[in-house]
């Protein structure tokens, strides 16, 4: 899923970063709280940034993650919303036009 959002808050808990975003366009929810996993490389986000959030909803017991140490797939134990990417919205200059 991709949605236009504004970052309200973030919290780091042992490398797991939880973000709270306010949804800025019509959508089925007003806020999205998602988690960026410790091994997920992404730039730091700043409070108040507006942009496009890409995320995945994880369903416990159904969705799986790959455990490379044991070379197998393991079901997630908890429902979660996983942060994938955030692209900052850029303001259009007066010289740009829309198609």
N, C-alpha and C positions, 0 to 999 in steps of 0.2 A: 504494500500500500504506500502511496505517496500523498501527502497532504501539506497544505500551506499552514505554517505554525509560527508562534513566537515563543522563545525559551523564557520560562518564568523562573525556574529554580533548577539547581543540580546538586547532587550529593555524592561524594566518593566514599564507598564502604569497601575497604580492602581491595581496591582495584576495580570493583564493579561500580560504574557510574550510573546513577539514576537521574533521569531528566524528567521535568514536568513541563509540558508544552501546552499553550493555549491554541486551540484550533481557530484559524482566522477565516475560514470559508465554511459554507454549509456542509455539515457532516453529521454522522450519527451520534457524536459525542462532542462535548465542549472542551475537554482536556484529554491529553494522552500522557500517561506515565510509562516510560520505557527504560530498559537497562542496556547499557553498553558493557559488554563482557571485557574482562581484563586483557585478553589477547587481541582485541579489536583495535586496530590502528586507525586513528582519526584525529584531526586537529582538535584543540580545546575549543569549546563553544563559550560564548559570552552571554550573560543574562541580557535579555532584550533583543537578541538577534532574531531576525525574521528570515524565514527560508522554507525550503521544502524538505520534509522529513520522510525518509523511507524506513519502514519498519515491518516486522513479521510477527504475527501472533503465534505463540507456541502453545500447543495443547498437550498437557501432561498425559503420559502413557501412549500417545499417538505419534507425536513428533519425536525424532531421535537426533542425537549428536554423535559425531565420530570420536571415539577414544583411540587415538593413535598408539598409546602405550599398550593397550590390549588388542588392538587391531579389530575392533568391532563397534557396532552401533549400539548406543545406550538410550533407552527412552528417558525423556525429561521427567522429573518427579513433580514439577510444579508448573502451573500455567504461568505464562509470562508474555511480555511484549518486548521483543528484542530490537534494539536500535541497529539500523544498518548503515545509514548515511544521512548527512545533513548538508544541503547546498544552500548557501546564503543567497537570498534574493537581491539582485542588483537593480538599482534605480535606472530607468531608461533615460538616456540623455535626450535633449531636445532634437538632436540630429538623427536619432533613430526613428524608424517607422515600423509599423506593424503590417503584416501580410494578411 
